[in-house]
Amino acid sequence: WMGIPTDVPDPGSSDHGAALIDAVARSVALTQGRTFVLFTSYAMLRRTAEGVGRLLGRDYAILKQGDLPRERLLALFRDGKRSVLFGTDSFWEGVDVRGDALSCVILTRLPFRVPNEPIQRARAERIEARGGDAFSEMSVPQAVLRFRQGFGRLIRHRQDRGVVLVLDGRIVKRRYGRRFLSSLSEGVTPHSAP
């Protein structure tokens, strides 16, 4: 199941951070932990994890990328009953948690790469020099691939089930959002609601 809350403000708005903390805390409480929360920014990861930790209290294990080595975090997550893992970059791919240990993946925003990174900028300049559109030809396809990888953290085996929440309304508000939605596996129907 895939949910897209329509009442979370778009990334970049002044009230996005507080709404993100609230949405993640509510979701984690409903799933009793067993949740990956994936970010594109370490700063937002830290702020959100701290806010969610304050709201949920000591009943939940808040595990943050950077606090421990990756394999240790994953072992704690798999063994914990009310665990929430906050990750970025390497947690979008190559992480295998099967079965009931993981029942919810929250994608906090569409995973566009930072456009002013030197390699990204050089590639964009090359595309635009030949008359192309760097956003459409490079940024969106890269983000769609990363989105699929993040989505795939939930379903690692045929019997795996759960919920993916996308807390970035641009996926339904912007024209390029259709490319993200059409990249999903057959049978995944997104549901948008407050």
PAGU-931863 format. One record per residue (C-alpha): residue number from 1; residue in three letters; x, y, z. Coordinates in nm, 2 decimals, padded with zeros to 4 digits. Example, Ala and Ser with C-alpha at 12.3 -4.5 7.8 and 13.67 -1.06 7.14 Angstrom:
<rs>
<r seq="1" type="ALA" X="01.23" Y="-00.45" Z="00.78"/>
<r seq="2" type="SER" X="01.37" Y="-00.11" Z="00.71"/>
</rs>
This chain:
<rs>
<r seq="1" type="TRP" X="00.00" Y="00.00" Z="00.00"/>
<r seq="2" type="MET" X="00.13" Y="00.35" Z="-00.08"/>
<r seq="3" type="GLY" X="00.00" Y="00.67" Z="00.09"/>
<r seq="4" type="ILE" X="00.06" Y="01.03" Z="-00.01"/>
<r seq="5" type="PRO" X="-00.07" Y="01.26" Z="00.27"/>
<r seq="6" type="THR" X="-00.19" Y="01.58" Z="00.10"/>
<r seq="7" type="ASP" X="-00.17" Y="01.80" Z="00.41"/>
<r seq="8" type="VAL" X="00.21" Y="01.79" Z="00.45"/>
<r seq="9" type="PRO" X="00.35" Y="02.12" Z="00.32"/>
<r seq="10" type="ASP" X="00.59" Y="02.10" Z="00.03"/>
<r seq="11" type="PRO" X="00.96" Y="02.08" Z="00.11"/>
<r seq="12" type="GLY" X="01.11" Y="02.42" Z="00.13"/>
<r seq="13" type="SER" X="00.81" Y="02.58" Z="00.30"/>
<r seq="14" type="SER" X="00.86" Y="02.72" Z="00.65"/>
<r seq="15" type="ASP" X="00.62" Y="02.48" Z="00.82"/>
<r seq="16" type="HIS" X="00.74" Y="02.16" Z="00.64"/>
<r seq="17" type="GLY" X="00.98" Y="02.05" Z="00.92"/>
<r seq="18" type="ALA" X="00.71" Y="02.06" Z="01.19"/>
<r seq="19" type="ALA" X="00.46" Y="01.88" Z="00.97"/>
<r seq="20" type="LEU" X="00.72" Y="01.62" Z="00.88"/>
<r seq="21" type="ILE" X="00.79" Y="01.55" Z="01.25"/>
<r seq="22" type="ASP" X="00.42" Y="01.52" Z="01.32"/>
<r seq="23" type="ALA" X="00.35" Y="01.29" Z="01.02"/>
<r seq="24" type="VAL" X="00.65" Y="01.06" Z="01.10"/>
<r seq="25" type="ALA" X="00.56" Y="01.03" Z="01.47"/>
<r seq="26" type="ARG" X="00.20" Y="00.95" Z="01.40"/>
<r seq="27" type="SER" X="00.30" Y="00.69" Z="01.14"/>
<r seq="28" type="VAL" X="00.55" Y="00.53" Z="01.37"/>
<r seq="29" type="ALA" X="00.30" Y="00.51" Z="01.66"/>
<r seq="30" type="LEU" X="00.05" Y="00.34" Z="01.42"/>
<r seq="31" type="THR" X="00.30" Y="00.08" Z="01.30"/>
<r seq="32" type="GLN" X="00.45" Y="00.03" Z="01.65"/>
<r seq="33" type="GLY" X="00.80" Y="00.11" Z="01.51"/>
<r seq="34" type="ARG" X="00.92" Y="-00.12" Z="01.24"/>
<r seq="35" type="THR" X="00.98" Y="00.18" Z="01.02"/>
<r seq="36" type="PHE" X="01.25" Y="00.32" Z="00.80"/>
<r seq="37" type="VAL" X="01.25" Y="00.70" Z="00.75"/>
<r seq="38" type="LEU" X="01.46" Y="00.80" Z="00.45"/>
<r seq="39" type="PHE" X="01.60" Y="01.15" Z="00.39"/>
<r seq="40" type="THR" X="01.80" Y="01.33" Z="00.13"/>
<r seq="41" type="SER" X="01.96" Y="01.56" Z="00.39"/>
<r seq="42" type="TYR" X="02.15" Y="01.48" Z="00.71"/>
<r seq="43" type="ALA" X="02.04" Y="01.81" Z="00.87"/>
<r seq="44" type="MET" X="01.67" Y="01.73" Z="00.81"/>
<r seq="45" type="LEU" X="01.73" Y="01.37" Z="00.93"/>
<r seq="46" type="ARG" X="01.88" Y="01.49" Z="01.26"/>
<r seq="47" type="ARG" X="01.60" Y="01.75" Z="01.32"/>
<r seq="48" type="THR" X="01.32" Y="01.51" Z="01.24"/>
<r seq="49" type="ALA" X="01.47" Y="01.22" Z="01.45"/>
<r seq="50" type="GLU" X="01.51" Y="01.45" Z="01.75"/>
<r seq="51" type="GLY" X="01.15" Y="01.58" Z="01.72"/>
<r seq="52" type="VAL" X="01.00" Y="01.24" Z="01.67"/>
<r seq="53" type="GLY" X="01.20" Y="01.11" Z="01.97"/>
<r seq="54" type="ARG" X="01.06" Y="01.39" Z="02.19"/>
<r seq="55" type="LEU" X="00.70" Y="01.31" Z="02.07"/>
<r seq="56" type="LEU" X="00.73" Y="00.93" Z="02.11"/>
<r seq="57" type="GLY" X="00.94" Y="00.92" Z="02.43"/>
<r seq="58" type="ARG" X="01.14" Y="00.63" Z="02.55"/>
<r seq="59" type="ASP" X="00.90" Y="00.36" Z="02.43"/>
<r seq="60" type="TYR" X="01.07" Y="00.37" Z="02.09"/>
<r seq="61" type="ALA" X="01.43" Y="00.31" Z="01.98"/>
<r seq="62" type="ILE" X="01.53" Y="00.60" Z="01.76"/>
<r seq="63" type="LEU" X="01.82" Y="00.48" Z="01.55"/>
<r seq="64" type="LYS" X="02.00" Y="00.74" Z="01.33"/>
<r seq="65" type="GLN" X="02.25" Y="00.69" Z="01.06"/>
<r seq="66" type="GLY" X="02.59" Y="00.82" Z="01.18"/>
<r seq="67" type="ASP" X="02.54" Y="00.72" Z="01.54"/>
<r seq="68" type="LEU" X="02.67" Y="00.37" Z="01.49"/>
<r seq="69" type="PRO" X="02.81" Y="00.17" Z="01.20"/>
<r seq="70" type="ARG" X="02.55" Y="00.07" Z="00.94"/>
<r seq="71" type="GLU" X="02.55" Y="-00.30" Z="01.02"/>
<r seq="72" type="ARG" X="02.51" Y="-00.24" Z="01.39"/>
<r seq="73" type="LEU" X="02.22" Y="-00.01" Z="01.33"/>
<r seq="74" type="LEU" X="02.05" Y="-00.27" Z="01.11"/>
<r seq="75" type="ALA" X="02.11" Y="-00.54" Z="01.37"/>
<r seq="76" type="LEU" X="01.95" Y="-00.32" Z="01.64"/>
<r seq="77" type="PHE" X="01.66" Y="-00.24" Z="01.41"/>
<r seq="78" type="ARG" X="01.60" Y="-00.61" Z="01.32"/>
<r seq="79" type="ASP" X="01.61" Y="-00.72" Z="01.69"/>
<r seq="80" type="GLY" X="01.40" Y="-00.43" Z="01.83"/>
<r seq="81" type="LYS" X="01.03" Y="-00.44" Z="01.86"/>
<r seq="82" type="ARG" X="00.96" Y="-00.06" Z="01.85"/>
<r seq="83" type="SER" X="01.25" Y="00.06" Z="01.64"/>
<r seq="84" type="VAL" X="01.27" Y="00.34" Z="01.39"/>
<r seq="85" type="LEU" X="01.57" Y="00.38" Z="01.17"/>
<r seq="86" type="PHE" X="01.64" Y="00.73" Z="01.02"/>
<r seq="87" type="GLY" X="01.87" Y="00.71" Z="00.72"/>
<r seq="88" type="THR" X="02.00" Y="00.89" Z="00.42"/>
<r seq="89" type="ASP" X="02.21" Y="00.80" Z="00.11"/>
<r seq="90" type="SER" X="02.33" Y="00.44" Z="00.17"/>
<r seq="91" type="PHE" X="02.00" Y="00.34" Z="00.33"/>
<r seq="92" type="TRP" X="01.80" Y="00.41" Z="00.01"/>
<r seq="93" type="GLU" X="01.96" Y="00.10" Z="-00.15"/>
<r seq="94" type="GLY" X="02.12" Y="-00.23" Z="-00.06"/>
<r seq="95" type="VAL" X="01.95" Y="-00.27" Z="00.28"/>
<r seq="96" type="ASP" X="01.77" Y="-00.60" Z="00.34"/>
<r seq="97" type="VAL" X="01.53" Y="-00.63" Z="00.62"/>
<r seq="98" type="ARG" X="01.27" Y="-00.91" Z="00.56"/>
<r seq="99" type="GLY" X="00.95" Y="-01.00" Z="00.72"/>
<r seq="100" type="ASP" X="00.77" Y="-00.83" Z="01.01"/>
<r seq="101" type="ALA" X="01.07" Y="-00.64" Z="01.13"/>
<r seq="102" type="LEU" X="01.00" Y="-00.37" Z="00.87"/>
<r seq="103" type="SER" X="00.64" Y="-00.28" Z="00.79"/>
<r seq="104" type="CYS" X="00.66" Y="00.09" Z="00.69"/>
<r seq="105" type="VAL" X="00.90" Y="00.30" Z="00.48"/>
<r seq="106" type="ILE" X="00.86" Y="00.67" Z="00.48"/>
<r seq="107" type="LEU" X="01.02" Y="00.87" Z="00.20"/>
<r seq="108" type="THR" X="01.03" Y="01.23" Z="00.33"/>
<r seq="109" type="ARG" X="01.09" Y="01.39" Z="00.00"/>
<r seq="110" type="LEU" X="01.15" Y="01.30" Z="-00.36"/>
<r seq="111" type="PRO" X="01.52" Y="01.21" Z="-00.39"/>
<r seq="112" type="PHE" X="01.65" Y="01.48" Z="-00.63"/>
<r seq="113" type="ARG" X="02.03" Y="01.52" Z="-00.61"/>
<r seq="114" type="VAL" X="02.18" Y="01.85" Z="-00.52"/>
<r seq="115" type="PRO" X="02.20" Y="02.03" Z="-00.86"/>
<r seq="116" type="ASN" X="02.51" Y="02.24" Z="-00.77"/>
<r seq="117" type="GLU" X="02.74" Y="01.94" Z="-00.70"/>
<r seq="118" type="PRO" X="03.03" Y="01.97" Z="-00.94"/>
<r seq="119" type="ILE" X="02.96" Y="01.64" Z="-01.13"/>
<r seq="120" type="GLN" X="02.58" Y="01.72" Z="-01.15"/>
<r seq="121" type="ARG" X="02.65" Y="02.07" Z="-01.27"/>
<r seq="122" type="ALA" X="02.90" Y="01.95" Z="-01.53"/>
<r seq="123" type="ARG" X="02.65" Y="01.69" Z="-01.66"/>
<r seq="124" type="ALA" X="02.37" Y="01.95" Z="-01.67"/>
<r seq="125" type="GLU" X="02.58" Y="02.20" Z="-01.86"/>
<r seq="126" type="ARG" X="02.67" Y="01.93" Z="-02.12"/>
<r seq="127" type="ILE" X="02.30" Y="01.85" Z="-02.17"/>
<r seq="128" type="GLU" X="02.20" Y="02.21" Z="-02.19"/>
<r seq="129" type="ALA" X="02.49" Y="02.28" Z="-02.43"/>
<r seq="130" type="ARG" X="02.33" Y="02.04" Z="-02.68"/>
<r seq="131" type="GLY" X="01.99" Y="02.20" Z="-02.63"/>
<r seq="132" type="GLY" X="01.85" Y="01.95" Z="-02.39"/>
<r seq="133" type="ASP" X="01.66" Y="02.00" Z="-02.06"/>
<r seq="134" type="ALA" X="01.89" Y="01.88" Z="-01.77"/>
<r seq="135" type="PHE" X="01.60" Y="01.86" Z="-01.52"/>
<r seq="136" type="SER" X="01.39" Y="01.64" Z="-01.74"/>
<r seq="137" type="GLU" X="01.67" Y="01.43" Z="-01.90"/>
<r seq="138" type="MET" X="01.90" Y="01.39" Z="-01.59"/>
<r seq="139" type="SER" X="01.75" Y="01.50" Z="-01.26"/>
<r seq="140" type="VAL" X="01.41" Y="01.34" Z="-01.29"/>
<r seq="141" type="PRO" X="01.54" Y="01.00" Z="-01.41"/>
<r seq="142" type="GLN" X="01.81" Y="00.99" Z="-01.13"/>
<r seq="143" type="ALA" X="01.55" Y="01.07" Z="-00.87"/>
<r seq="144" type="VAL" X="01.30" Y="00.81" Z="-01.01"/>
<r seq="145" type="LEU" X="01.57" Y="00.54" Z="-00.98"/>
<r seq="146" type="ARG" X="01.65" Y="00.64" Z="-00.62"/>
<r seq="147" type="PHE" X="01.28" Y="00.66" Z="-00.54"/>
<r seq="148" type="ARG" X="01.23" Y="00.30" Z="-00.67"/>
<r seq="149" type="GLN" X="01.53" Y="00.19" Z="-00.46"/>
<r seq="150" type="GLY" X="01.38" Y="00.35" Z="-00.15"/>
<r seq="151" type="PHE" X="01.04" Y="00.20" Z="-00.22"/>
<r seq="152" type="GLY" X="01.21" Y="-00.14" Z="-00.26"/>
<r seq="153" type="ARG" X="01.34" Y="-00.13" Z="00.10"/>
<r seq="154" type="LEU" X="00.99" Y="-00.25" Z="00.20"/>
<r seq="155" type="ILE" X="00.94" Y="-00.54" Z="-00.03"/>
<r seq="156" type="ARG" X="01.25" Y="-00.77" Z="-00.02"/>
<r seq="157" type="HIS" X="01.06" Y="-01.10" Z="-00.04"/>
<r seq="158" type="ARG" X="00.74" Y="-01.23" Z="-00.19"/>
<r seq="159" type="GLN" X="00.57" Y="-01.25" Z="00.15"/>
<r seq="160" type="ASP" X="00.67" Y="-00.90" Z="00.26"/>
<r seq="161" type="ARG" X="00.39" Y="-00.65" Z="00.31"/>
<r seq="162" type="GLY" X="00.36" Y="-00.30" Z="00.44"/>
<r seq="163" type="VAL" X="00.31" Y="00.07" Z="00.37"/>
<r seq="164" type="VAL" X="00.52" Y="00.32" Z="00.19"/>
<r seq="165" type="LEU" X="00.44" Y="00.69" Z="00.27"/>
<r seq="166" type="VAL" X="00.56" Y="00.96" Z="00.05"/>
<r seq="167" type="LEU" X="00.56" Y="01.29" Z="00.24"/>
<r seq="168" type="ASP" X="00.63" Y="01.50" Z="-00.06"/>
<r seq="169" type="GLY" X="00.31" Y="01.62" Z="-00.23"/>
<r seq="170" type="ARG" X="00.50" Y="01.72" Z="-00.55"/>
<r seq="171" type="ILE" X="00.46" Y="01.36" Z="-00.65"/>
<r seq="172" type="VAL" X="00.09" Y="01.44" Z="-00.72"/>
<r seq="173" type="LYS" X="00.10" Y="01.81" Z="-00.78"/>
<r seq="174" type="ARG" X="00.38" Y="01.84" Z="-01.04"/>
<r seq="175" type="ARG" X="00.38" Y="01.71" Z="-01.39"/>
<r seq="176" type="TYR" X="00.70" Y="01.52" Z="-01.33"/>
<r seq="177" type="GLY" X="00.54" Y="01.33" Z="-01.04"/>
<r seq="178" type="ARG" X="00.37" Y="01.10" Z="-01.29"/>
<r seq="179" type="ARG" X="00.71" Y="00.96" Z="-01.39"/>
<r seq="180" type="PHE" X="00.77" Y="00.86" Z="-01.03"/>
<r seq="181" type="LEU" X="00.42" Y="00.70" Z="-00.99"/>
<r seq="182" type="SER" X="00.45" Y="00.51" Z="-01.33"/>
<r seq="183" type="SER" X="00.78" Y="00.36" Z="-01.22"/>
<r seq="184" type="LEU" X="00.61" Y="00.16" Z="-00.94"/>
<r seq="185" type="SER" X="00.55" Y="-00.21" Z="-00.97"/>
<r seq="186" type="GLU" X="00.22" Y="-00.33" Z="-01.11"/>
<r seq="187" type="GLY" X="-00.04" Y="-00.36" Z="-00.84"/>
<r seq="188" type="VAL" X="00.08" Y="-00.06" Z="-00.64"/>
<r seq="189" type="THR" X="-00.20" Y="00.19" Z="-00.63"/>
<r seq="190" type="PRO" X="-00.12" Y="00.53" Z="-00.46"/>
<r seq="191" type="HIS" X="-00.38" Y="00.67" Z="-00.22"/>
<r seq="192" type="SER" X="-00.38" Y="01.05" Z="-00.16"/>
<r seq="193" type="ALA" X="-00.57" Y="01.20" Z="00.13"/>
<r seq="194" type="PRO" X="-00.52" Y="01.43" Z="00.43"/>
</rs>
